[in-house]
Amino acid sequence: MSKIKIVCGNCSLAFKEHHSKIREGLSVGCPGCAKQITFDNNTTDLNIKRALRDARRHRLNASAAY
C-alpha cells in the first residue's frame, strides 16, 4: 500500500505513484498522455486533492506505526 492511485485529469488514465512522490509542489508525468501533473493543495482537480490526501494519510499511518 505504498503506492497511491492517481487519475489524470487530461486523459482519465489511472496510474499509481509511490506515496513519497506525492507532495505539495512536486509533479509527475502521466504515462498515457505525458502531461505533467503538479500536486497543489489549491487546485480544483478532485483527483489531485484525493491523491494528496491519501498520500498524507499513508505517511501519517506509517509514522504512527513506528
PQR file with spaces between the fields and no chain letter, atoms N, CA, C, O and H, PARSE charges and radii, in Angstrom:
ATOM       1  N    MET     1       0.833   -1.200    0.000 -0.4000 1.5000
ATOM       2  CA   MET     1       0.000    0.000    0.000 -0.0000 2.0000
ATOM       3  C    MET     1       0.868    1.251    0.000  0.5500 1.7000
ATOM       4  O    MET     1       0.417    2.306    0.446 -0.5500 1.4000
ATOM       5  N    SER     2       2.082    1.161   -0.482 -0.4000 1.5000
ATOM       6  CA   SER     2       2.914    2.350   -0.517 -0.0000 2.0000
ATOM       7  C    SER     2       2.702    3.143   -1.801  0.5500 1.7000
ATOM       8  O    SER     2       3.301    4.205   -1.974 -0.5500 1.4000
ATOM       9  H    SER     2       2.448    0.304   -0.844  0.4000 1.0000
ATOM      10  N    LYS     3       1.859    2.644   -2.705 -0.4000 1.5000
ATOM      11  CA   LYS     3       1.568    3.370   -3.939 -0.0000 2.0000
ATOM      12  C    LYS     3       0.157    3.943   -3.858  0.5500 1.7000
ATOM      13  O    LYS     3      -0.768    3.315   -3.344 -0.5500 1.4000
ATOM      14  H    LYS     3       1.373    1.782   -2.565  0.4000 1.0000
ATOM      15  N    ILE     4       0.030    5.163   -4.385 -0.4000 1.5000
ATOM      16  CA   ILE     4      -1.230    5.888   -4.346 -0.0000 2.0000
ATOM      17  C    ILE     4      -1.770    5.993   -5.764  0.5500 1.7000
ATOM      18  O    ILE     4      -1.016    6.252   -6.702 -0.5500 1.4000
ATOM      19  H    ILE     4       0.782    5.673   -4.802  0.4000 1.0000
ATOM      20  N    LYS     5      -3.077    5.793   -5.921 -0.4000 1.5000
ATOM      21  CA   LYS     5      -3.717    5.867   -7.231 -0.0000 2.0000
ATOM      22  C    LYS     5      -3.912    7.332   -7.615  0.5500 1.7000
ATOM      23  O    LYS     5      -4.373    8.145   -6.813 -0.5500 1.4000
ATOM      24  H    LYS     5      -3.690    5.583   -5.158  0.4000 1.0000
ATOM      25  N    ILE     6      -3.552    7.650   -8.858 -0.4000 1.5000
ATOM      26  CA   ILE     6      -3.721    8.991   -9.418 -0.0000 2.0000
ATOM      27  C    ILE     6      -4.511    8.846  -10.709  0.5500 1.7000
ATOM      28  O    ILE     6      -4.243    7.950  -11.509 -0.5500 1.4000
ATOM      29  H    ILE     6      -3.178    6.991   -9.510  0.4000 1.0000
ATOM      30  N    VAL     7      -5.475    9.720  -10.911 -0.4000 1.5000
ATOM      31  CA   VAL     7      -6.235    9.732  -12.163 -0.0000 2.0000
ATOM      32  C    VAL     7      -5.903   11.028  -12.888  0.5500 1.7000
ATOM      33  O    VAL     7      -6.068   12.118  -12.339 -0.5500 1.4000
ATOM      34  H    VAL     7      -5.693   10.448  -10.262  0.4000 1.0000
ATOM      35  N    CYS     8      -5.435   10.903  -14.118 -0.4000 1.5000
ATOM      36  CA   CYS     8      -5.073   12.074  -14.927 -0.0000 2.0000
ATOM      37  C    CYS     8      -6.337   12.834  -15.322  0.5500 1.7000
ATOM      38  O    CYS     8      -7.294   12.241  -15.820 -0.5500 1.4000
ATOM      39  H    CYS     8      -5.301   10.018  -14.564  0.4000 1.0000
ATOM      40  N    GLY     9      -6.337   14.136  -15.101 -0.4000 1.5000
ATOM      41  CA   GLY     9      -7.477   14.960  -15.469 -0.0000 2.0000
ATOM      42  C    GLY     9      -7.568   15.206  -16.965  0.5500 1.7000
ATOM      43  O    GLY     9      -8.609   15.643  -17.457 -0.5500 1.4000
ATOM      44  H    GLY     9      -5.560   14.618  -14.696  0.4000 1.0000
ATOM      45  N    ASN    10      -6.507   14.937  -17.687 -0.4000 1.5000
ATOM      46  CA   ASN    10      -6.478   15.174  -19.125 -0.0000 2.0000
ATOM      47  C    ASN    10      -6.986   13.962  -19.912  0.5500 1.7000
ATOM      48  O    ASN    10      -7.857   14.102  -20.771 -0.5500 1.4000
ATOM      49  H    ASN    10      -5.661   14.582  -17.287  0.4000 1.0000
ATOM      50  N    CYS    11      -6.451   12.783  -19.625 -0.4000 1.5000
ATOM      51  CA   CYS    11      -6.823   11.592  -20.408 -0.0000 2.0000
ATOM      52  C    CYS    11      -7.597   10.545  -19.589  0.5500 1.7000
ATOM      53  O    CYS    11      -8.012    9.526  -20.142 -0.5500 1.4000
ATOM      54  H    CYS    11      -5.744   12.668  -18.928  0.4000 1.0000
ATOM      55  N    SER    12      -7.797   10.776  -18.288 -0.4000 1.5000
ATOM      56  CA   SER    12      -8.549    9.890  -17.381 -0.0000 2.0000
ATOM      57  C    SER    12      -7.872    8.547  -17.137  0.5500 1.7000
ATOM      58  O    SER    12      -8.521    7.608  -16.676 -0.5500 1.4000
ATOM      59  H    SER    12      -7.460   11.603  -17.839  0.4000 1.0000
ATOM      60  N    LEU    13      -6.582    8.439  -17.438 -0.4000 1.5000
ATOM      61  CA   LEU    13      -5.848    7.214  -17.161 -0.0000 2.0000
ATOM      62  C    LEU    13      -5.532    7.145  -15.665  0.5500 1.7000
ATOM      63  O    LEU    13      -5.079    8.125  -15.074 -0.5500 1.4000
ATOM      64  H    LEU    13      -6.056    9.202  -17.813  0.4000 1.0000
ATOM      65  N    ALA    14      -5.770    6.002  -15.071 -0.4000 1.5000
ATOM      66  CA   ALA    14      -5.426    5.789  -13.664 -0.0000 2.0000
ATOM      67  C    ALA    14      -4.075    5.088  -13.597  0.5500 1.7000
ATOM      68  O    ALA    14      -3.850    4.089  -14.280 -0.5500 1.4000
ATOM      69  H    ALA    14      -6.138    5.206  -15.551  0.4000 1.0000
ATOM      70  N    PHE    15      -3.180    5.618  -12.770 -0.4000 1.5000
ATOM      71  CA   PHE    15      -1.880    5.007  -12.566 -0.0000 2.0000
ATOM      72  C    PHE    15      -1.484    5.210  -11.117  0.5500 1.7000
ATOM      73  O    PHE    15      -2.137    5.964  -10.395 -0.5500 1.4000
ATOM      74  H    PHE    15      -3.363    6.429  -12.215  0.4000 1.0000
ATOM      75  N    LYS    16      -0.423    4.549  -10.683 -0.4000 1.5000
ATOM      76  CA   LYS    16      -0.006    4.615   -9.287 -0.0000 2.0000
ATOM      77  C    LYS    16       1.395    5.179   -9.170  0.5500 1.7000
ATOM      78  O    LYS    16       2.250    4.933  -10.021 -0.5500 1.4000
ATOM      79  H    LYS    16       0.108    3.937  -11.269  0.4000 1.0000
ATOM      80  N    GLU    17       1.623    5.940   -8.107 -0.4000 1.5000
ATOM      81  CA   GLU    17       2.932    6.504   -7.792 -0.0000 2.0000
ATOM      82  C    GLU    17       3.219    6.248   -6.322  0.5500 1.7000
ATOM      83  O    GLU    17       2.301    6.132   -5.510 -0.5500 1.4000
ATOM      84  H    GLU    17       0.929    6.140   -7.416  0.4000 1.0000
ATOM      85  N    HIS    18       4.478    6.163   -5.994 -0.4000 1.5000
ATOM      86  CA   HIS    18       4.889    5.970   -4.612 -0.0000 2.0000
ATOM      87  C    HIS    18       4.452    7.172   -3.786  0.5500 1.7000
ATOM      88  O    HIS    18       4.506    8.308   -4.259 -0.5500 1.4000
ATOM      89  H    HIS    18       5.223    6.257   -6.654  0.4000 1.0000
ATOM      90  N    HIS    19       4.021    6.925   -2.559 -0.4000 1.5000
ATOM      91  CA   HIS    19       3.483    7.998   -1.725 -0.0000 2.0000
ATOM      92  C    HIS    19       4.483    9.114   -1.445  0.5500 1.7000
ATOM      93  O    HIS    19       4.070   10.240   -1.170 -0.5500 1.4000
ATOM      94  H    HIS    19       3.978    6.003   -2.175  0.4000 1.0000
ATOM      95  N    SER    20       5.776    8.841   -1.506 -0.4000 1.5000
ATOM      96  CA   SER    20       6.769    9.877   -1.238 -0.0000 2.0000
ATOM      97  C    SER    20       6.854   10.899   -2.369  0.5500 1.7000
ATOM      98  O    SER    20       7.310   12.021   -2.149 -0.5500 1.4000
ATOM      99  H    SER    20       6.112    7.926   -1.729  0.4000 1.0000
ATOM     100  N    LYS    21       6.419   10.527   -3.588 -0.4000 1.5000
ATOM     101  CA   LYS    21       6.440   11.464   -4.706 -0.0000 2.0000
ATOM     102  C    LYS    21       5.260   12.422   -4.671  0.5500 1.7000
ATOM     103  O    LYS    21       5.301   13.484   -5.293 -0.5500 1.4000
ATOM     104  H    LYS    21       6.049    9.615   -3.768  0.4000 1.0000
ATOM     105  N    ILE    22       4.220   12.057   -3.956 -0.4000 1.5000
ATOM     106  CA   ILE    22       3.006   12.864   -3.952 -0.0000 2.0000
ATOM     107  C    ILE    22       3.069   13.834   -2.779  0.5500 1.7000
ATOM     108  O    ILE    22       2.642   13.519   -1.668 -0.5500 1.4000
ATOM     109  H    ILE    22       4.186   11.195   -3.451  0.4000 1.0000
ATOM     110  N    ARG    23       3.605   15.005   -3.045 -0.4000 1.5000
ATOM     111  CA   ARG    23       3.743   16.074   -2.062 -0.0000 2.0000
ATOM     112  C    ARG    23       3.460   17.406   -2.742  0.5500 1.7000
ATOM     113  O    ARG    23       3.541   17.522   -3.965 -0.5500 1.4000
ATOM     114  H    ARG    23       3.952   15.260   -3.947  0.4000 1.0000
ATOM     115  N    GLU    24       3.132   18.394   -1.945 -0.4000 1.5000
ATOM     116  CA   GLU    24       2.869   19.750   -2.440 -0.0000 2.0000
ATOM     117  C    GLU    24       4.052   20.261   -3.262  0.5500 1.7000
ATOM     118  O    GLU    24       5.190   20.246   -2.792 -0.5500 1.4000
ATOM     119  H    GLU    24       3.067   18.300   -0.951  0.4000 1.0000
ATOM     120  N    GLY    25       3.783   20.711   -4.487 -0.4000 1.5000
ATOM     121  CA   GLY    25       4.806   21.310   -5.326 -0.0000 2.0000
ATOM     122  C    GLY    25       5.526   20.360   -6.266  0.5500 1.7000
ATOM     123  O    GLY    25       6.143   20.815   -7.230 -0.5500 1.4000
ATOM     124  H    GLY    25       2.859   20.722   -4.868  0.4000 1.0000
ATOM     125  N    LEU    26       5.471   19.069   -6.024 -0.4000 1.5000
ATOM     126  CA   LEU    26       6.133   18.113   -6.914 -0.0000 2.0000
ATOM     127  C    LEU    26       5.205   17.755   -8.070  0.5500 1.7000
ATOM     128  O    LEU    26       3.992   17.953   -7.992 -0.5500 1.4000
ATOM     129  H    LEU    26       4.969   18.699   -5.241  0.4000 1.0000
ATOM     130  N    SER    27       5.780   17.235   -9.123 -0.4000 1.5000
ATOM     131  CA   SER    27       4.965   16.845  -10.263 -0.0000 2.0000
ATOM     132  C    SER    27       5.447   15.515  -10.823  0.5500 1.7000
ATOM     133  O    SER    27       6.612   15.143  -10.683 -0.5500 1.4000
ATOM     134  H    SER    27       6.765   17.075   -9.187  0.4000 1.0000
ATOM     135  N    VAL    28       4.525   14.816  -11.457 -0.4000 1.5000
ATOM     136  CA   VAL    28       4.825   13.552  -12.133 -0.0000 2.0000
ATOM     137  C    VAL    28       4.204   13.608  -13.524  0.5500 1.7000
ATOM     138  O    VAL    28       3.238   14.336  -13.756 -0.5500 1.4000
ATOM     139  H    VAL    28       3.579   15.118  -11.571  0.4000 1.0000
ATOM     140  N    GLY    29       4.756   12.849  -14.424 -0.4000 1.5000
ATOM     141  CA   GLY    29       4.221   12.792  -15.784 -0.0000 2.0000
ATOM     142  C    GLY    29       3.234   11.656  -15.926  0.5500 1.7000
ATOM     143  O    GLY    29       3.461   10.557  -15.420 -0.5500 1.4000
ATOM     144  H    GLY    29       5.540   12.258  -14.235  0.4000 1.0000
ATOM     145  N    CYS    30       2.139   11.919  -16.614 -0.4000 1.5000
ATOM     146  CA   CYS    30       1.148   10.881  -16.879 -0.0000 2.0000
ATOM     147  C    CYS    30       1.721    9.929  -17.926  0.5500 1.7000
ATOM     148  O    CYS    30       2.201   10.387  -18.962 -0.5500 1.4000
ATOM     149  H    CYS    30       1.954   12.812  -17.025  0.4000 1.0000
ATOM     150  N    PRO    31       1.682    8.618  -17.685 -0.5600 1.5000
ATOM     151  CA   PRO    31       2.215    7.671  -18.668  0.2800 2.0000
ATOM     152  C    PRO    31       1.352    7.553  -19.920  0.5500 1.7000
ATOM     153  O    PRO    31       1.808    7.031  -20.937 -0.5500 1.4000
ATOM     154  N    GLY    32       0.111    8.031  -19.856 -0.4000 1.5000
ATOM     155  CA   GLY    32      -0.770    7.931  -21.014 -0.0000 2.0000
ATOM     156  C    GLY    32      -0.632    9.083  -21.994  0.5500 1.7000
ATOM     157  O    GLY    32      -0.515    8.870  -23.201 -0.5500 1.4000
ATOM     158  H    GLY    32      -0.259    8.455  -19.030  0.4000 1.0000
ATOM     159  N    CYS    33      -0.645   10.322  -21.466 -0.4000 1.5000
ATOM     160  CA   CYS    33      -0.626   11.492  -22.351 -0.0000 2.0000
ATOM     161  C    CYS    33       0.614   12.357  -22.154  0.5500 1.7000
ATOM     162  O    CYS    33       0.779   13.353  -22.859 -0.5500 1.4000
ATOM     163  H    CYS    33      -0.740   10.495  -20.486  0.4000 1.0000
ATOM     164  N    ALA    34       1.481   12.007  -21.225 -0.4000 1.5000
ATOM     165  CA   ALA    34       2.740   12.696  -20.933 -0.0000 2.0000
ATOM     166  C    ALA    34       2.540   14.096  -20.355  0.5500 1.7000
ATOM     167  O    ALA    34       3.488   14.879  -20.308 -0.5500 1.4000
ATOM     168  H    ALA    34       1.348   11.198  -20.652  0.4000 1.0000
ATOM     169  N    LYS    35       1.328   14.424  -19.916 -0.4000 1.5000
ATOM     170  CA   LYS    35       1.077   15.718  -19.286 -0.0000 2.0000
ATOM     171  C    LYS    35       1.670   15.706  -17.875  0.5500 1.7000
ATOM     172  O    LYS    35       1.564   14.708  -17.163 -0.5500 1.4000
ATOM     173  H    LYS    35       0.558   13.788  -19.955  0.4000 1.0000
ATOM     174  N    GLN    36       2.289   16.806  -17.478 -0.4000 1.5000
ATOM     175  CA   GLN    36       2.823   16.927  -16.124 -0.0000 2.0000
ATOM     176  C    GLN    36       1.684   17.231  -15.160  0.5500 1.7000
ATOM     177  O    GLN    36       0.918   18.171  -15.371 -0.5500 1.4000
ATOM     178  H    GLN    36       2.375   17.617  -18.057  0.4000 1.0000
ATOM     179  N    ILE    37       1.577   16.440  -14.112 -0.4000 1.5000
ATOM     180  CA   ILE    37       0.564   16.646  -13.078 -0.0000 2.0000
ATOM     181  C    ILE    37       1.286   17.219  -11.870  0.5500 1.7000
ATOM     182  O    ILE    37       2.113   16.545  -11.255 -0.5500 1.4000
ATOM     183  H    ILE    37       2.199   15.676  -13.941  0.4000 1.0000
ATOM     184  N    THR    38       0.974   18.460  -11.532 -0.4000 1.5000
ATOM     185  CA   THR    38       1.601   19.134  -10.407 -0.0000 2.0000
ATOM     186  C    THR    38       0.665   19.055   -9.213  0.5500 1.7000
ATOM     187  O    THR    38      -0.519   19.375   -9.317 -0.5500 1.4000
ATOM     188  H    THR    38       0.302   19.008  -12.031  0.4000 1.0000
ATOM     189  N    PHE    39       1.201   18.629   -8.087 -0.4000 1.5000
ATOM     190  CA   PHE    39       0.404   18.483   -6.876 -0.0000 2.0000
ATOM     191  C    PHE    39       0.378   19.807   -6.130  0.5500 1.7000
ATOM     192  O    PHE    39       1.411   20.318   -5.701 -0.5500 1.4000
ATOM     193  H    PHE    39       2.163   18.369   -8.003  0.4000 1.0000
ATOM     194  N    ASP    40      -0.827   20.351   -5.984 -0.4000 1.5000
ATOM     195  CA   ASP    40      -1.028   21.641   -5.353 -0.0000 2.0000
ATOM     196  C    ASP    40      -2.302   21.564   -4.515  0.5500 1.7000
ATOM     197  O    ASP    40      -3.341   21.120   -5.004 -0.5500 1.4000
ATOM     198  H    ASP    40      -1.666   19.935   -6.333  0.4000 1.0000
ATOM     199  N    ASN    41      -2.226   21.991   -3.265 -0.4000 1.5000
ATOM     200  CA   ASN    41      -3.398   21.953   -2.388 -0.0000 2.0000
ATOM     201  C    ASN    41      -4.497   22.910   -2.828  0.5500 1.7000
ATOM     202  O    ASN    41      -5.656   22.716   -2.462 -0.5500 1.4000
ATOM     203  H    ASN    41      -1.383   22.352   -2.867  0.4000 1.0000
ATOM     204  N    ASN    42      -4.167   23.927   -3.596 -0.4000 1.5000
ATOM     205  CA   ASN    42      -5.150   24.925   -4.011 -0.0000 2.0000
ATOM     206  C    ASN    42      -5.819   24.600   -5.342  0.5500 1.7000
ATOM     207  O    ASN    42      -6.529   25.442   -5.891 -0.5500 1.4000
ATOM     208  H    ASN    42      -3.225   24.085   -3.893  0.4000 1.0000
ATOM     209  N    THR    43      -5.613   23.418   -5.862 -0.4000 1.5000
ATOM     210  CA   THR    43      -6.189   23.032   -7.145 -0.0000 2.0000
ATOM     211  C    THR    43      -7.678   22.735   -7.010  0.5500 1.7000
ATOM     212  O    THR    43      -8.173   22.441   -5.922 -0.5500 1.4000
ATOM     213  H    THR    43      -5.036   22.734   -5.416  0.4000 1.0000
ATOM     214  N    THR    44      -8.374   22.817   -8.130 -0.4000 1.5000
ATOM     215  CA   THR    44      -9.790   22.451   -8.146 -0.0000 2.0000
ATOM     216  C    THR    44      -9.991   21.017   -8.628  0.5500 1.7000
ATOM     217  O    THR    44     -11.112   20.511   -8.599 -0.5500 1.4000
ATOM     218  H    THR    44      -7.972   23.056   -9.014  0.4000 1.0000
ATOM     219  N    ASP    45      -8.928   20.359   -9.068 -0.4000 1.5000
ATOM     220  CA   ASP    45      -8.992   18.976   -9.555 -0.0000 2.0000
ATOM     221  C    ASP    45      -9.131   18.021   -8.364  0.5500 1.7000
ATOM     222  O    ASP    45      -8.223   17.892   -7.544 -0.5500 1.4000
ATOM     223  H    ASP    45      -8.016   20.770   -9.092  0.4000 1.0000
ATOM     224  N    LEU    46     -10.269   17.370   -8.291 -0.4000 1.5000
ATOM     225  CA   LEU    46     -10.532   16.470   -7.161 -0.0000 2.0000
ATOM     226  C    LEU    46      -9.608   15.263   -7.147  0.5500 1.7000
ATOM     227  O    LEU    46      -9.318   14.724   -6.080 -0.5500 1.4000
ATOM     228  H    LEU    46     -11.007   17.476   -8.957  0.4000 1.0000
ATOM     229  N    ASN    47      -9.137   14.828   -8.319 -0.4000 1.5000
ATOM     230  CA   ASN    47      -8.220   13.692   -8.377 -0.0000 2.0000
ATOM     231  C    ASN    47      -6.894   14.025   -7.707  0.5500 1.7000
ATOM     232  O    ASN    47      -6.324   13.183   -7.013 -0.5500 1.4000
ATOM     233  H    ASN    47      -9.372   15.266   -9.186  0.4000 1.0000
ATOM     234  N    ILE    48      -6.400   15.237   -7.904 -0.4000 1.5000
ATOM     235  CA   ILE    48      -5.147   15.659   -7.276 -0.0000 2.0000
ATOM     236  C    ILE    48      -5.337   15.814   -5.779  0.5500 1.7000
ATOM     237  O    ILE    48      -4.477   15.403   -4.999 -0.5500 1.4000
ATOM     238  H    ILE    48      -6.863   15.921   -8.467  0.4000 1.0000
ATOM     239  N    LYS    49      -6.457   16.404   -5.365 -0.4000 1.5000
ATOM     240  CA   LYS    49      -6.732   16.552   -3.925 -0.0000 2.0000
ATOM     241  C    LYS    49      -6.824   15.194   -3.243  0.5500 1.7000
ATOM     242  O    LYS    49      -6.323   15.017   -2.132 -0.5500 1.4000
ATOM     243  H    LYS    49      -7.155   16.738   -5.999  0.4000 1.0000
ATOM     244  N    ARG    50      -7.467   14.228   -3.911 -0.4000 1.5000
ATOM     245  CA   ARG    50      -7.614   12.878   -3.349 -0.0000 2.0000
ATOM     246  C    ARG    50      -6.251   12.208   -3.205  0.5500 1.7000
ATOM     247  O    ARG    50      -5.970   11.575   -2.188 -0.5500 1.4000
ATOM     248  H    ARG    50      -7.874   14.372   -4.813  0.4000 1.0000
ATOM     249  N    ALA    51      -5.412   12.349   -4.220 -0.4000 1.5000
ATOM     250  CA   ALA    51      -4.080   11.743   -4.168 -0.0000 2.0000
ATOM     251  C    ALA    51      -3.243   12.362   -3.052  0.5500 1.7000
ATOM     252  O    ALA    51      -2.550   11.642   -2.333 -0.5500 1.4000
ATOM     253  H    ALA    51      -5.641   12.864   -5.047  0.4000 1.0000
ATOM     254  N    LEU    52      -3.296   13.689   -2.896 -0.4000 1.5000
ATOM     255  CA   LEU    52      -2.559   14.354   -1.812 -0.0000 2.0000
ATOM     256  C    LEU    52      -3.061   13.900   -0.448  0.5500 1.7000
ATOM     257  O    LEU    52      -2.268   13.639    0.456 -0.5500 1.4000
ATOM     258  H    LEU    52      -3.860   14.274   -3.480  0.4000 1.0000
ATOM     259  N    ARG    53      -4.379   13.805   -0.303 -0.4000 1.5000
ATOM     260  CA   ARG    53      -4.970   13.376    0.974 -0.0000 2.0000
ATOM     261  C    ARG    53      -4.569   11.934    1.296  0.5500 1.7000
ATOM     262  O    ARG    53      -4.185   11.634    2.427 -0.5500 1.4000
ATOM     263  H    ARG    53      -5.023   14.016   -1.038  0.4000 1.0000
ATOM     264  N    ASP    54      -4.657   11.050    0.312 -0.4000 1.5000
ATOM     265  CA   ASP    54      -4.311    9.648    0.541 -0.0000 2.0000
ATOM     266  C    ASP    54      -2.831    9.481    0.874  0.5500 1.7000
ATOM     267  O    ASP    54      -2.480    8.684    1.744 -0.5500 1.4000
ATOM     268  H    ASP    54      -4.969   11.294   -0.606  0.4000 1.0000
ATOM     269  N    ALA    55      -1.961   10.224    0.189 -0.4000 1.5000
ATOM     270  CA   ALA    55      -0.516   10.138    0.461 -0.0000 2.0000
ATOM     271  C    ALA    55      -0.207   10.662    1.851  0.5500 1.7000
ATOM     272  O    ALA    55       0.598   10.069    2.569 -0.5500 1.4000
ATOM     273  H    ALA    55      -2.246   10.871   -0.518  0.4000 1.0000
ATOM     274  N    ARG    56      -0.843   11.777    2.248 -0.4000 1.5000
ATOM     275  CA   ARG    56      -0.638   12.337    3.583 -0.0000 2.0000
ATOM     276  C    ARG    56      -1.099   11.342    4.657  0.5500 1.7000
ATOM     277  O    ARG    56      -0.423   11.141    5.666 -0.5500 1.4000
ATOM     278  H    ARG    56      -1.498   12.258    1.665  0.4000 1.0000
ATOM     279  N    ARG    57      -2.253   10.730    4.420 -0.4000 1.5000
ATOM     280  CA   ARG    57      -2.797    9.750    5.362 -0.0000 2.0000
ATOM     281  C    ARG    57      -1.858    8.542    5.476  0.5500 1.7000
ATOM     282  O    ARG    57      -1.639    8.025    6.572 -0.5500 1.4000
ATOM     283  H    ARG    57      -2.803   10.893    3.600  0.4000 1.0000
ATOM     284  N    HIS    58      -1.309    8.099    4.350 -0.4000 1.5000
ATOM     285  CA   HIS    58      -0.396    6.957    4.362 -0.0000 2.0000
ATOM     286  C    HIS    58       0.874    7.279    5.151  0.5500 1.7000
ATOM     287  O    HIS    58       1.343    6.457    5.939 -0.5500 1.4000
ATOM     288  H    HIS    58      -1.487    8.519    3.460  0.4000 1.0000
ATOM     289  N    ARG    59       1.429    8.476    4.940 -0.4000 1.5000
ATOM     290  CA   ARG    59       2.637    8.870    5.679 -0.0000 2.0000
ATOM     291  C    ARG    59       2.376    8.980    7.166  0.5500 1.7000
ATOM     292  O    ARG    59       3.222    8.591    7.970 -0.5500 1.4000
ATOM     293  H    ARG    59       1.049    9.143    4.300  0.4000 1.0000
ATOM     294  N    LEU    60       1.206    9.509    7.553 -0.4000 1.5000
ATOM     295  CA   LEU    60       0.855    9.616    8.976 -0.0000 2.0000
ATOM     296  C    LEU    60       0.704    8.236    9.612  0.5500 1.7000
ATOM     297  O    LEU    60       1.190    8.000   10.718 -0.5500 1.4000
ATOM     298  H    LEU    60       0.518    9.825    6.899  0.4000 1.0000
ATOM     299  N    ASN    61       0.034    7.332    8.912 -0.4000 1.5000
ATOM     300  CA   ASN    61      -0.128    5.974    9.431 -0.0000 2.0000
ATOM     301  C    ASN    61       1.210    5.249    9.548  0.5500 1.7000
ATOM     302  O    ASN    61       1.438    4.508   10.505 -0.5500 1.4000
ATOM     303  H    ASN    61      -0.360    7.524    8.013  0.4000 1.0000
ATOM     304  N    ALA    62       2.088    5.463    8.578 -0.4000 1.5000
ATOM     305  CA   ALA    62       3.390    4.807    8.605 -0.0000 2.0000
ATOM     306  C    ALA    62       4.234    5.339    9.758  0.5500 1.7000
ATOM     307  O    ALA    62       4.938    4.570   10.411 -0.5500 1.4000
ATOM     308  H    ALA    62       1.903    6.064    7.801  0.4000 1.0000
ATOM     309  N    SER    63       4.172    6.648   10.017 -0.4000 1.5000
ATOM     310  CA   SER    63       4.967    7.216   11.113 -0.0000 2.0000
ATOM     311  C    SER    63       4.383    6.833   12.470  0.5500 1.7000
ATOM     312  O    SER    63       5.125    6.713   13.445 -0.5500 1.4000
ATOM     313  H    SER    63       3.599    7.273    9.486  0.4000 1.0000
ATOM     314  N    ALA    64       3.078    6.641   12.549 -0.4000 1.5000
ATOM     315  CA   ALA    64       2.450    6.232   13.813 -0.0000 2.0000
ATOM     316  C    ALA    64       2.771    4.776   14.153  0.5500 1.7000
ATOM     317  O    ALA    64       2.752    4.385   15.320 -0.5500 1.4000
ATOM     318  H    ALA    64       2.475    6.739   11.758  0.4000 1.0000
ATOM     319  N    ALA    65       3.063    3.986   13.133 -0.4000 1.5000
ATOM     320  CA   ALA    65       3.370    2.574   13.355 -0.0000 2.0000
ATOM     321  C    ALA    65       4.737    2.391   13.998  0.5500 1.7000
ATOM     322  O    ALA    65       4.995    1.351   14.603 -0.5500 1.4000
ATOM     323  H    ALA    65       3.079    4.304   12.185  0.4000 1.0000
ATOM     324  N    TYR    66       5.617    3.381   13.882 -0.4000 1.5000
ATOM     325  CA   TYR    66       6.968    3.260   14.436 -0.0000 2.0000
ATOM     326  C    TYR    66       7.035    3.720   15.822  0.5500 1.7000
ATOM     327  O    TYR    66       8.102    3.684   16.434 -0.5500 1.4000
ATOM     328  H    TYR    66       5.407    4.227   13.391  0.4000 1.0000
